[in-house]
Amino acid sequence: MKKIALLFLAAAALAACSEKPRLMQAEKFQKEIDGKQVDLYTIAAGDITLQATNYGARVVSIFTPDAKGKLTDIVVGHDNLDEYVTPPGERFLGACVGPVANRIGNASFTIEGETYNTPANDKGKNTLHGGFVGVDHMVWDVVEVKPDAITLHLVHPDGMEGYPGNLDMTMTYTVNAQNEFIVTYDATTDKTTPVSFSNHPFFCLRGEGNGTVEEYEMTINASSYTPVDEMGIPTGEILPVEGTPFDFREPHLIGERIGEENQQLANAHGYDHNWCIDKTTDGIERMCRVHDPVSGRTVEVFSDQPGLQFYSGNFFFGEEKGSNGNVLEFRSSLVLEAQKYPDAVNHDNFTPVLLRPGEKYTQTCIYRFSAD
C-alpha cells in the first residue's frame, strides 16, 4: 500500500512538471492601433513561459512552477487587448514605463535654463510614468522574435508630452534556462532629455486571486531610502532605513510592519517608495528577494540601476478583474521596479538622469525565479 501511495505521489509530481501553461489567446490581442499592428507573442526557456504584447511593451503573463512543479501565471494582467487600451482600473499592468519612470514633481523640470512642462496626470499636480500616454500607451515596432526573446523599438518624438528630443528606444525581453526574465534597454536622443525606464509587472506569487503580499517575505539590499511627501514626491532627503519599517536588510514579512504608525507609510498608504541600493560596482547586483512560503516561489531582482521602487499594491479596491476572472484585491500583488531615483531631474543630490546627444543609455534588469 505504501508503494502504491509513493507511486501515486511520484506520478502526480511528474504530471505537474509536464503540465502546459494555459496561455492567453493571441487573437484577443490582434488589432491595428494608430496604423500599427498589435499582437501577442510567446517566448519560453527553462521552466518559464512569458507572453508579451507590443502595445506598451507589456508583459501579459509569466508562468513559473511552484515547489510542487505546478505552473501558474504569477503576474496580474488581462486576457484581451481592449482592457489595456482602456483600463478598467490600474493602467500600468505589465508595462514598460517612461520616458521617465515614477514621478516628476510639479510636472516640470529645467534643463540648461529652459523649463519643460509635462502632463499633470498624477493627482492633478505631478507627472507619473511619463504622462497620459507615456510609452505604455504606444505601439512598439517588433524588431525580432526568437523562441526565447523579443526585441521592440519605439521613437518617442520631440515635444511629445513636453519632453525634449527624439528619444530612440530599443528593448529586449529574454528568458533563459536559468529561469531568468531579462529586460534590457538602450536609447539615444538628439536633445538633452531626462531618461529613466522601468518595467511594471505586478507579481502575485501564488497566482491571481490567491492571498496577499503581506504574507510574502521581503529582503532589500538597501540601508537608505528616499522619503516622500503626501503626494508621493521625494522630499530630496536620503534617510537611513535603520530603526524604521523600511529596513528589509534582513528578511521580514511585508505585512509585519506595514500597519505601523509611521508618516511615510501613511503618505503612501503602505509601501510605495524608492530604496537606495547598496551598490559596490556600476554593474548588475542583487536588489531584493521576495519569497512566498505557501507556493515556495521566490523572485529575486538584479539590476545595474541605483534604485528599487517597491509598491505593495495599495490602490486595488476590488473594482476590476484579472485575466483569470478573479477580483484584484487590496495588496494582492506587488511591483519591483529597478530605476533611477524618482524626481531625480529636480534634485541635484540624486542619481543623474539626463541623456545627451552622442551618449547611449543602457539598462538591465533581471528577474530570477525559483521554488523550494
N, C-alpha and C positions, 0 to 999 in steps of 0.2 A: 504493500500500500504506500509506503514511504517513497519507494522508487517511482511509482506512478505519479505521486504528487510532485516530486522533483522534475520528472519529465514534463509534466504539465506546466510548471513554472518556467522551465527552460524554453518550451515551445512558445509560451506567451511572450517571453522576453525576445525571442527570435522574431516573432510576428511583429512586435513593437518596433524592432530595429529595421525591419524590412517595409514598414508602413510608408506609404507615399503621402506627401502633403496634399491637402485639399486646396488646390491653388485657385486664385481668382480667375474669372473668365475674361480673356483678353477682349472679347467683343464688347464688353461693357465699358471699355476704355477707348475704343476706336472711334475717333471723331476728328473733324477738321476744326481748328480754332485759329483765328487770325491768319488764315491761309496756310497753316501748317498742320500736318497730320500728327495726331496724338495716338499713342499705342501703349500697350503694357508688355514689359519684357521680363523674362525669367532667366536668372543665372543661378548656377549651383556648383558646389565643390565641397568635398568632405561631407559633413553632416548638415550643411547649410543650404537652404534654397531661399532665394531672395527674389522678390518681384518689385519692379520699379516702373514708373511712368515718366515720360519726358515732359509731362505737364508739371512744371515746378521742380523737376528732377526729384520727384517724391519716391520715397521708399513706401511701398504699399503693404508688403508683408515680409516677414522673416521667419522661416520655420527652422527650429532647432530642437534636438531631443532633450527630454528631461532625464533624470537619473535612471529611469527605467527604460529609456530608449523611445518613449512616446513623442512623436513630432507634434509641435503646437506652434501656431503663429504667435510670436511674442511681442508684436508691436500693434498699436491701435491704428486702425485705418478704416477705409470704406471699400465696398466691393464694386464701386462704379465711379466713373469719372465725374458725373454731374455733382456729386456731393463734395468733390474737391473744388470744382469751379465755383459752386455756390454753397459754401459750407453751412450746415445747419447749426454749427457751434464753433468748435476750435478750428481755426483757419490753417494752422501750420503743421498739421499731422504729416510726419514723414518728410517734410520739405527741406530743400536747400534754402537757406535764408541769407539774404544780403540785399544790396552790396555791402551793407553794414549790419551785421547780426546784432541782436539785442537793441538797446535803446540809445537814442541821441537826445540829450536834454534840450528842452525848449525848441525842438525841431529845427535847430540851426547850428552852424559851425562856421568858423572863419579860417580861410587859407590865404596866406600871403596878402593880408589886408582886405580881402574880399569875403563878404558874408554870403553864405548859401542857406536857403530855407528849404527844408524837406517837409513831407507831409506830417501833420499832427494827428496821426492815426492811433495814438495811444493816450486815452483819457483826455483827448482834445488839446493836448499840450506838447507831447513828445512824439518822437518817431520810434516805431518798433519794427525791427526786422526789415528795414528798407523803406517801408511806406505802405500805401494802399495796394500797390502792385508788387513791389519788391522784385525778386526773381522767382518767387514761388507761384505767381500767377502769370508766368510767361511760359511759352512753349519752347523748349530747348531743342536744338538740332541734334539728331542722333548721328554721331561720327562713326562709331564702330560697335558691333555687338559680337561678343565671343561667348562660348559656353559658360565662362566664369567671370565675365566682365562686360560692362557697358560704358562707353565714353560719350559724353554730351558736351555741347558747345552752345554758347549764348553771347550775344553782344548787348550790353546794357547801354543804350545810346546816350550821348552827351546831352545833359539837361533833363533827362527823364527823372521826374520826381525831385528835381532840384540838384541832382548830383552832377558835378563837372566831369567831363571826359567820356570818351567811348571806351567802356570797360569790356575787354575781350576775355571771356572766361571759358575754361575747359575743366570739366570734372569727370572723374572716372570712379565708378563703383566696381570693386573687385571682391570676390570671395575665394578662399583658398582651402587647401586640405588641412590646414591648422585650425580650421573653424574660426577664421577671422573675416570680418567685413571691413574692407579698407576703403576709405574715401580720400582721394587726392584732388587738389585744386591747383590750378595755376591761372594767372591773369596778368594782362598788361593794360596800360592806359596811355592816352595821348595828352592828358592833362592831369595835374596833381589832384588826387582824389582819395578819400578815405575808403579802405577796403578791409573787411573782416567777415569772412564767410563762416557758416557753421551748418550743421546738419541737425534735424529736429525730429528724430523718431521718438515716439512715446512708448517706452518699454513696459510691458506687463508680463513678468517672467513666468507666471502661471497660466498665461493666456487670458484673452479678453473676458472680462466679467468674473474673474476669479480672485477675490481677495483685494487687499490694499497694500500699497507700497510701504505703509508704516510697519509692516511685518518683515520687510527686507532688511538685511544687514549691510551697512554702508561703511566704506573706508575711503577717505580722500587724502591724498598726499599733499597737504597744504597746511602751513602754520599761520596763514593770514588770509583775509578776505576783504572785499570792498563793500562796506555798509551802504545802504540806500535810504533815501527819504520816503515819504508816504506815497510818492508817485513812482517808486521803483528806480529812481535815478541815483547813481552813485554820488555820495557826498564829496568825493575827492580824497577821502581818507583811505588808508590801508591799515587795518587793525589786526592784532593777533587773535587767533581763534581760542587760545588757551583760556579755560575757565568759562567758556560760552557754549551754547548749544551748537555752535558751528565747528567744534573741534571733533573731526572724524579721523584724526591721525591714527587712532585705534578704532577697531570696529564697534559700531553702535547700531542698534535698531533705529530706523528712521523715525519711528513713532515714539521713541524713548523720551525725547526732549522737545518734540515739535509743538507741544501744547503748553510749554512753559511761558511764564510771563516775561516777555522779552520784546523790547521795542522793535528790534529788527524782524523778528518773526511776525509781529503784528503788522508791520509795514508791508510785508509781502504775503500775509495770510498763510504763512508757513515758510518753507524753503523755496526761494527763487532768487539766488544770489550767485555772485562770482567768487570762486575760490582762487587764490593766487598760488599756483602750483610751485612746490619747492623743487625747482629745476636745477640740475647740476651741469647741464650742457644745453646747447641750442637744438639738440636733436630730439628724437622721439623718446619719450619717457612715460612711465605709467602715471596716470592721473588718479584713477579711482577704481574701486571694485564694489560691485553690488551682488549680493548673494541672497537667493530665496531658499530658506530651509525646507519648504514644503515640496517644491518641484526638484530641488537640488541644482537648479540652473544658476550660473554665475555669468555676469558680463563685466569685463574689465575694459577700461578705456585708456588708450595710449595716444599721445599726440606730441607734436613739436610746438604747440601753442602754449602761451603763458597762463591762460585762464580756463576754468571749467565752470559753466553755469549748471547748477543742479536745481531743477524745478520739480517740485513734488506733486504736481497736478492739482493745484489748489482751486482751479476755476472750472472744474467739471461739476455740473449740478444735476446730472441725470436727465438732461434735456435732449440728448442725442444718442444715437446708437452706433455701434461699430460694425465691422464687416460681418461678424457672426450674429448680428441681431441683438447683442447684449447692450443694455443701457450703460453708458460711460459714466461711472460714478465718481464722486469726490475722492481724489487721491488713489485712483485705481491704476494709474500709470505714472511714469516719471520720465524726465528728459535729462540727458547728459550731453551738454554742448561744449565741445572744445572751441575756444575762441580767444580773441584779444579782449582786453578789459572793456566792459560796456562804457559808452560815452567817452572813450579814450581820446576822441578827436577834440574834446573840450577840456581835457585835463593833461597838462604837460608832464605830470609826475606818473602818468600811466604809460603802459607799453605803447610805442608809436604805431599808428595805423595808416599813415599817408603813403600812398604809392605814387611814384613819379614817373614821367616818361623816360623810357630807357631801362627801367627796372622791371624785374619779373617777380610777381607774387607767387609763392608756393606754400602749400599747407597740406598736412597729412593727419588723418585721424583713423585709428584702428579700434574696432570693437571686437574683442576676443570672447568667444562663448565656450563654456564648458558646463559639465554637470557631474555631480557626485553625490 
